[in-house]
Amino acid sequence: MKQFSYVITDELGIHARPAGLMVKAASVYKSSVTVAKGDKSADAKRIFGIMGLGVKQHDEITVTIEGEDENEAAQGLEEFIKNNL
């Protein structure tokens, strides 16, 4: 299992467009990817789950990756999030 946290810097938070991009980025990997904010969590491969978290600017999210390609997925998703959110 791999895990990392990130504080959202995008002034609009995670709205429809970045949520869709995150789903595309997570769907490339076989591992399960979960995004959590506070006590809520969602499958990163499902757009409504991500949007349902209501992530705003300055919120901290925790991404957990578990599966056969978790090392590659953790590296790729952390880079994606830093560059896009």
Secondary structure, 3 states (H helix, E strand, C coil): CEEEEEECCCCCCCCHHHHHHHHHHHHCCCCEEEEEECCEEEECCCHHHHHHCCCCCCCEEEEEEECCCHHHHHHHHHHHHHHHC
